[in-house]
Amino acid sequence: MTEKKAQLIRLRKLMLFWTLVMTVVLGILFSAPSYANNLSVTNVTLGTRDPGAKTVVVTFNVSWQNSWRNKINFDAAWLTVRLNQAQITPTIKTLCPITATGLNPAGTSPGNGPNLQVYVPGDATGAFLQPSSTGFIGNINTQNVQLTVNYQSCGFSDTDQIYASVFGLEMVYIPQGSFYAGDYNTSAASLNSGSADGTPWNVTSENPIPVTNATSGGYQYVSSANPGEFATGASFTIPASFPKGYNAFYAMKYGINEGEWVEFFNDLPVAARINRDLDDTNHKNSSNVQFRNTLSCFGAPLLCSSQRPSRALNYLSWMDLAAFLDWDALRPMTELEFEKMSRGPLLPNPGEYVWGNQNISAATAISGTTEDGTETITAPASANANYNNTTFTGGDTSQGAGYNQGPLRGGIFASPNSTRASSGASYYGVMDLGGNLKDRVVTIGNSAGLLFTGSEGTGVLNTTTGYEGNANITGWPGMDAQPLNGVDGATGSGFRGGSWADSTNYLRISDRTEAALTSTAALNTFGGRGVRTYDGS
């Protein structure tokens, strides 16, 4: 018996065990009402400046619901601190570095909430507030969280009148470990081990992966024949520097929502706002509600607002997503990371969806008459995804046709009695990876995607005239041939997970129909989220 076959047998024996474990874990995770995007940061205040060290302490309160830490993984809040001079119009908020890094470093505090810790990555651009002990944590409400930042490093002097803001995102920690990509050729362009071997790829390290035209037992690429995509059986190498999903990382628990985009947009310089305006002719082409997008942008300087801040944000181009991620010191995810966070360490179930089986049911009815962020799906009882061009009833639909089809709020299928399957959750508790909105990823399907090295955003966007507001991280897909212009294309990116307008096939974990589809468009089915490499131990 070959080692590969022996490994598959061992994994099949473990598969039932892990399925039972995750049923229990996710039953605990969703044992209380779970309303998405419920992270709240309030009462942000500045302490006394230290002119010698050029530092100032920022204090604030943080709360979110249904936090957990188990033997597999945990959730967290990613927090970035910005300073501004309020007398400047328009107000421009600048990300400031934290003064110390590591676990619970000097100058930080998780506040008065129990069982919490602060982790600051090596680039000091932000901090993770996360549970420190194993067990269901429940609702977190901690006062007087502290982060100390260097105000000189972000352009402020000892005498500037400064104000602080803190931006937060809910994240999920994805642990280091092996995983499988592919599902025995059940899904379109699913990765396999050879032309005569449908076994999925087994990713066991971050070492280079030699992709060849193998008959069996290797790593074979399967193509959907998108323009510029590698052909089936092409030979190439996925470099060691390309994030393959083996190493640990944090992922946004939900896709970007309207409220998060508004906060990002209104913090930008005026010229940058023009290039990131989702109401313009390159995006929604309206300030009215279109396919449930309620953003409205007016004025001089241009300012945006949202009627439904918890609703998943559509009409994102690759350039828009890259800008948001760079601004918040995150990075794009790769398509291999998508499969890792979806499936976990389990052996693939042929044709499975993100929630681990082939059971899927489209939502049709929304509770109430106004979607205020607490709305739920009322029909059918089996609903666990948003797909197939469903026309909704209930909720906001009484307000006009613009509300009938489109994205729902993140995590809407979670309830007091949710399981992984009924809530539409991934193995690790990441939400909405199947349906609602397409997730943009970095592809392995062309040479441009393979140049990606996983560099994190810095919080500083491009300022070149005409290209203001672009991401400017070397190696990110879509970088202009003139790097000073930043990310103004999309070559090297693609899509995974499907959307509200797609058929069931696109929602499968391993479906790669659009994994190497280059698109600079901003359509009503396009969303996105970011990740961040874990650099601790």
C-alpha positions in Angstrom: 0.0 0.0 0.0 1.4 3.4 -0.9 1.8 6.1 1.7 -0.7 8.3 -0.1 -3.4 5.6 0.0 -2.7 4.8 3.6 -3.1 8.5 4.4 -6.5 8.6 2.7 -7.6 5.6 4.7 -6.6 7.2 7.9 -8.3 10.4 7.0 -11.6 8.6 6.1 -11.5 7.1 9.6 -11.0 10.5 11.1 -13.7 12.1 8.9 -16.6 10.9 11.0 -14.9 12.0 14.2 -14.2 15.5 12.9 -17.7 15.8 11.6 -19.1 15.0 15.1 -16.6 17.4 16.7 -17.6 20.3 14.5 -21.3 19.6 14.9 -20.8 20.0 18.6 -18.5 23.0 18.2 -20.8 24.9 15.8 -23.8 24.0 17.9 -22.1 25.8 20.8 -20.9 28.6 18.5 -24.5 29.4 17.4 -26.2 28.6 20.7 -27.3 32.3 21.2 -28.9 34.6 18.7 -26.1 35.5 16.2 -26.5 38.8 14.4 -23.7 39.5 12.0 -21.4 42.4 11.9 -22.2 43.2 15.5 -18.7 44.4 16.5 -19.0 47.7 18.2 -16.2 50.1 19.2 -17.3 53.0 21.3 -16.0 55.8 23.7 -12.7 56.3 21.9 -10.5 58.7 24.0 -6.9 59.9 24.0 -4.7 59.9 27.0 -1.8 62.3 27.7 0.9 62.5 25.0 4.5 61.5 25.8 6.5 64.0 23.8 9.8 62.2 24.5 8.6 58.8 23.1 6.1 60.5 20.7 3.3 58.2 21.9 -0.2 58.5 23.0 -2.6 56.0 24.6 -5.9 55.3 22.9 -8.6 53.9 25.1 -12.0 52.5 24.0 -14.7 49.9 24.6 -15.3 46.8 22.4 -18.2 44.4 22.2 -19.3 41.6 20.0 -21.5 38.5 20.3 -21.0 34.8 20.3 -17.2 34.8 20.7 -15.5 31.4 21.1 -12.1 29.7 21.5 -12.0 25.9 21.2 -9.2 23.4 20.5 -9.5 24.1 16.8 -9.7 27.9 16.4 -11.1 31.1 17.7 -12.6 34.4 16.7 -11.1 37.9 17.1 -11.5 41.6 16.5 -9.0 43.3 14.2 -8.5 46.9 15.4 -6.7 49.7 13.6 -6.1 53.1 15.1 -6.3 56.4 13.1 -5.5 59.9 14.1 -6.8 63.1 12.5 -6.9 66.9 13.0 -10.6 67.7 13.1 -10.1 71.3 12.1 -9.0 70.2 8.7 -11.8 69.9 6.1 -12.3 67.3 4.9 -11.1 65.3 7.9 -8.4 62.7 6.8 -7.7 59.9 9.2 -4.3 58.3 9.2 -3.4 54.8 10.4 -0.8 55.0 13.2 1.5 52.1 14.3 1.3 50.5 17.7 4.4 50.9 19.7 5.1 47.3 20.7 4.4 43.9 19.1 3.6 40.4 20.3 1.2 38.9 22.8 0.0 41.5 25.3 2.9 43.9 24.7 3.7 46.9 26.8 1.3 49.8 26.3 -1.7 47.5 25.5 -4.6 46.2 27.6 -7.6 44.0 26.7 -9.7 46.0 29.1 -11.7 44.8 32.0 -13.4 41.9 30.2 -12.3 38.4 31.3 -10.3 35.9 29.3 -9.1 38.3 26.6 -5.7 39.0 25.2 -4.1 41.5 22.7 -1.9 40.2 19.9 0.0 42.8 17.8 1.6 41.5 14.6 5.2 42.3 13.6 4.3 45.3 11.4 2.4 46.9 14.2 -0.4 48.2 11.9 -3.2 47.0 14.2 -4.1 44.6 17.0 -6.2 41.5 17.4 -8.4 41.4 20.5 -9.2 37.7 21.1 -10.2 35.1 23.7 -7.3 33.8 25.8 -8.8 30.6 27.2 -10.6 27.6 25.7 -14.4 27.5 26.0 -17.5 29.2 24.7 -16.9 32.9 25.6 -20.3 34.3 24.6 -20.9 38.0 24.3 -17.8 40.1 24.8 -18.2 43.6 26.4 -14.9 45.0 27.6 -14.2 48.6 28.7 -10.9 50.5 28.6 -9.1 48.5 26.0 -5.8 50.3 25.4 -3.5 50.6 22.4 -0.5 52.9 22.5 0.5 54.4 19.1 3.3 56.5 17.8 1.8 59.8 16.6 5.0 61.1 15.0 5.2 58.0 12.7 1.9 58.9 11.2 2.7 62.6 10.6 1.6 64.5 13.8 3.6 66.8 16.0 3.7 67.4 19.7 1.4 70.4 19.4 -1.1 69.2 16.8 -4.7 69.0 18.1 -5.4 65.4 17.4 -8.4 63.1 17.6 -8.6 59.3 17.4 -10.8 56.7 15.8 -10.7 52.9 15.9 -11.9 50.7 13.0 -12.8 47.1 13.8 -13.6 44.0 11.8 -14.6 40.5 13.1 -12.1 37.9 12.1 -11.6 34.1 12.4 -8.3 32.4 13.1 -7.5 29.6 10.6 -4.8 27.4 12.2 -1.8 25.9 10.5 -2.3 22.5 9.0 -2.7 20.3 5.9 -5.8 20.3 3.8 -7.3 19.1 0.5 -8.1 21.2 -2.6 -10.5 19.6 -5.0 -13.4 17.1 -4.8 -12.7 14.2 -7.1 -13.5 16.1 -10.2 -17.1 16.6 -9.1 -17.0 20.4 -9.5 -15.9 22.3 -12.6 -12.1 22.5 -13.0 -11.6 20.9 -9.6 -7.9 20.3 -8.9 -6.8 16.7 -9.1 -3.8 14.4 -8.9 -3.6 13.5 -12.6 -5.5 12.9 -15.8 -6.3 9.4 -14.5 -6.5 10.3 -10.8 -9.3 12.5 -9.5 -7.8 12.5 -6.0 -7.7 16.1 -4.7 -4.5 18.0 -4.0 -3.0 17.4 -0.6 -1.4 20.6 0.6 1.0 19.7 3.4 3.3 22.7 3.6 4.1 26.1 2.2 6.9 24.6 0.1 6.7 25.0 -3.7 4.1 22.9 -5.5 5.3 21.4 -8.8 2.2 21.3 -11.1 2.7 18.9 -14.0 0.7 16.9 -16.6 0.7 13.9 -14.3 -1.2 10.7 -15.0 -1.7 10.0 -11.3 -0.2 10.8 -8.0 0.9 14.4 -8.7 -0.5 17.9 -8.8 -2.4 18.5 -12.0 -4.0 21.8 -13.0 -7.6 21.7 -14.4 -8.6 24.7 -16.5 -11.9 26.5 -17.2 -10.3 28.1 -20.3 -10.8 31.7 -19.1 -8.8 34.2 -21.2 -5.1 34.0 -20.2 -5.6 30.9 -17.9 -3.3 28.0 -17.9 -4.5 25.0 -19.9 -5.4 21.7 -18.3 -2.2 19.8 -17.7 0.1 22.9 -17.9 3.4 22.6 -16.1 4.4 25.4 -13.7 5.4 25.8 -10.1 3.5 27.5 -7.3 6.3 29.3 -5.5 7.1 29.0 -1.8 6.2 32.6 -1.3 2.6 32.2 -2.6 0.2 31.7 0.3 -1.1 28.2 0.0 -3.3 28.0 3.1 -1.1 25.7 5.1 0.3 28.4 7.3 -2.0 30.0 9.9 -4.0 33.2 9.0 -6.9 35.3 10.1 -9.9 35.7 7.7 -12.7 38.2 7.8 -15.7 36.4 9.3 -18.1 38.2 6.9 -17.7 40.0 3.5 -17.3 43.8 3.6 -20.6 45.4 4.5 -22.1 48.8 3.6 -21.3 50.4 6.9 -17.7 49.4 6.8 -17.3 50.8 3.3 -18.9 54.1 4.3 -16.4 54.5 7.2 -13.5 53.7 4.8 -14.7 55.9 2.1 -15.4 59.0 4.2 -12.0 58.8 5.8 -10.2 59.1 2.4 -8.8 62.3 0.8 -11.2 63.9 -1.6 -9.4 62.8 -4.8 -9.3 59.3 -3.6 -13.0 59.3 -2.9 -13.7 60.1 -6.6 -11.9 56.9 -7.7 -13.7 54.8 -5.0 -17.2 56.1 -5.6 -19.5 53.0 -5.9 -22.4 55.2 -7.3 -20.4 56.3 -10.4 -20.8 55.0 -14.0 -18.2 52.3 -13.4 -20.1 50.9 -10.5 -23.8 51.1 -9.6 -24.4 54.2 -11.8 -27.0 55.5 -9.4 -27.5 56.9 -5.9 -30.7 55.0 -5.7 -31.2 51.5 -4.3 -30.0 49.0 -6.9 -30.0 45.2 -6.2 -30.3 45.9 -2.5 -27.3 48.2 -2.5 -28.4 51.3 -0.5 -25.2 53.4 -0.7 -25.8 57.1 -1.6 -23.0 59.5 -2.2 -23.4 63.3 -2.6 -21.8 66.6 -2.0 -18.5 68.4 -2.2 -16.5 66.9 -0.7 -18.1 63.7 -1.7 -19.6 61.8 1.3 -21.4 58.5 1.4 -24.1 57.0 3.6 -26.0 53.7 3.9 -29.5 52.9 4.8 -28.5 49.3 5.6 -25.0 49.2 7.1 -25.0 45.5 8.0 -25.9 44.4 4.5 -23.1 42.7 2.4 -21.7 45.2 0.0 -21.9 44.5 -3.8 -20.6 46.5 -6.8 -17.0 46.0 -5.7 -14.3 46.0 -8.3 -10.9 44.3 -7.7 -9.4 47.7 -7.4 -12.0 48.7 -4.8 -11.4 45.6 -2.7 -7.6 46.0 -2.9 -7.9 49.6 -1.8 -10.0 48.7 1.2 -7.7 45.9 2.3 -4.6 48.0 1.9 -6.2 50.8 3.9 -7.0 48.4 6.8 -3.6 46.6 6.7 -5.1 43.3 5.4 -4.4 41.5 2.1 -6.3 39.5 -0.5 -6.9 35.8 0.0 -5.7 33.1 -2.4 -8.0 30.5 -3.9 -6.1 27.8 -1.9 -6.8 29.7 1.3 -10.5 29.8 0.3 -10.6 26.0 0.1 -8.7 25.7 3.4 -11.0 28.0 5.4 -14.0 26.3 3.8 -13.2 22.6 4.2 -10.7 22.5 7.1 -8.6 19.3 7.5 -11.4 17.0 6.4 -11.3 14.7 3.4 -13.4 16.2 0.6 -17.0 15.2 0.3 -17.6 15.1 -3.5 -19.7 18.1 -4.6 -19.9 19.6 -1.1 -20.8 23.1 -0.3 -19.0 25.3 2.2 -21.0 23.9 5.1 -19.7 20.4 4.4 -22.5 18.5 2.6 -24.7 18.7 -0.5 -27.8 20.0 1.1 -28.8 23.4 -0.1 -31.9 25.5 0.1 -32.5 29.0 -1.1 -33.9 31.7 1.1 -37.1 33.3 -0.1 -38.7 35.3 2.7 -37.3 37.9 5.1 -38.7 38.7 8.5 -40.5 42.0 9.3 -41.0 45.0 7.1 -37.7 46.8 7.8 -34.2 45.2 7.7 -32.4 46.8 10.7 -29.6 44.3 11.1 -31.6 41.8 13.2 -33.7 40.5 10.3 -33.9 36.7 9.8 -35.0 34.3 7.1 -38.5 33.0 7.7 -38.9 30.7 4.7 -38.2 28.0 3.9 -37.2 26.5 7.2 -34.4 24.7 5.5 -32.8 27.8 3.9 -29.0 28.1 4.3 -27.9 30.1 1.2 -28.7 33.0 -1.1 -28.5 32.0 -4.8 -30.4 31.3 -8.0 -31.8 34.8 -8.6 -34.3 34.5 -5.8 -36.9 37.3 -5.6 -37.5 37.9 -1.9 -40.7 38.7 0.0 -40.9 40.5 3.3 -38.2 42.7 4.8 -37.4 45.8 2.7 -39.2 44.5 -0.4 -42.2 46.7 0.2 -40.0 49.7 -0.4 -39.5 49.0 -4.1 -38.1 46.8 -6.7 -34.5 47.7 -5.9 -34.9 45.6 -2.7 -36.2 42.4 -4.3 -33.0 40.7 -5.4 -29.4 41.0 -4.2 -27.3 40.3 -1.1 -28.5 39.7 2.4 -26.8 40.8 5.6 -23.8 38.6 6.5 -24.5 35.6 8.7 -28.3 35.8 8.3 -28.8 32.1 8.4 -27.3 31.7 11.9 -29.9 31.2 14.7 -30.1 29.9 18.3 -30.3 26.4 17.0 -27.9 26.6 14.1 -25.5 23.8 13.0 -22.7 24.3 10.5 -25.0 23.2 7.7 -28.1 25.2 8.6 -26.1 28.4 9.2 -24.1 28.1 6.0 -20.8 28.3 7.9 -17.4 27.0 6.9 -15.5 24.4 8.9 -13.8 27.2 10.9 -16.9 29.4 11.3 -16.3 31.8 8.4 -19.7 32.9 7.0 -21.2 33.4 3.5 -18.4 31.7 1.5 -21.0 30.1 -0.6 -23.6 32.4 -2.3 -24.7 35.9 -1.4 -21.7 37.6 -3.1 -18.8 36.2 -5.1 -15.5 36.4 -3.1 -12.5 37.8 -5.0 -9.4 35.7 -4.7 -5.8 35.5 -6.0 -5.7 32.7 -8.6 -3.1 30.0 -9.2 -4.4 29.9 -12.8 -2.0 32.3 -14.5 1.5 33.7 -14.1 0.2 37.1 -12.8 -1.5 35.4 -9.8 1.6 33.4 -8.9 3.6 36.6 -8.4 1.6 37.2 -5.2 3.7 36.9 -2.1 1.1 37.7 0.6 2.4 41.1 1.5 0.0 42.9 3.9 -1.4 46.4 3.3 0.2 49.3 5.0 -2.8 51.6 5.6 -1.4 54.2 3.1 -3.0 54.4 -0.3 -1.7 55.8 -3.6 -1.5 59.6 -4.1 -0.4 59.8 -7.7 -2.6 62.3 -9.6 -5.4 60.4 -11.4 -4.7 57.2 -9.4 -5.5 58.4 -5.9 -7.0 55.8 -3.6 -5.5 52.8 -5.3 -3.7 50.1 -3.3 0.0 50.3 -3.9 1.4 47.0 -2.5 4.0 45.4 -4.8 3.0 41.9 -6.0 -0.7 42.4 -5.6 -2.7 41.4 -8.7 -3.6 44.3 -11.0 -0.5 46.4 -10.2 0.1 48.9 -13.0 3.2 48.5 -15.1 4.0 51.9 -13.7 4.0 51.0 -9.9 3.4 54.6 -8.9 -0.1 54.2 -10.3 -0.9 51.3 -7.9 -3.5 48.6 -8.5 -5.6 49.7 -11.4 -6.3 46.4 -13.1 -7.3 42.9 -12.0 -5.0 40.4 -13.8 -4.1 37.6 -11.4 -7.4 37.7 -9.6 -10.5 35.6 -9.9 -13.7 34.5 -8.0 -14.8 31.7 -5.7 -18.0 30.8 -3.9 -20.8 32.1 -6.3 -23.4 34.7 -5.6 -27.1 35.4 -5.1 -27.5 35.3 -8.9 -25.6 32.0 -9.5 -26.8 28.4 -9.8 -25.8 25.8 -7.2 -22.7 24.6 -9.0 -20.8 27.9 -8.4 -21.4 27.6 -4.7 -19.4 24.3 -4.3 -16.1 24.6 -2.4 -14.0 23.3 -5.2 -15.8 24.8 -8.2 -13.2 26.8 -10.2 -15.3 28.0 -13.1 -14.3 31.6 -12.4 -11.1 31.0 -10.3 -9.0 32.6 -13.0 -11.5 35.0 -14.5 -10.0 38.4 -14.8 -12.6 41.2 -14.4 -12.1 44.9 -13.7 -15.9 45.3 -13.6 -17.9 46.2 -10.5 -21.1 44.1 -10.8 -24.1 43.6 -8.4 -22.8 40.1 -7.6 -19.2 41.1 -6.7 -18.2 41.4 -3.0 -15.0 40.6 -1.2 -13.2 40.1 2.1 -9.6 40.0 3.3 -7.2 38.0 5.3 -4.0 38.5 7.3 -1.1 36.1 7.8 -0.5 35.1 11.4 3.2 35.8 12.1 3.3 34.5 15.7 4.0 31.1 17.1 
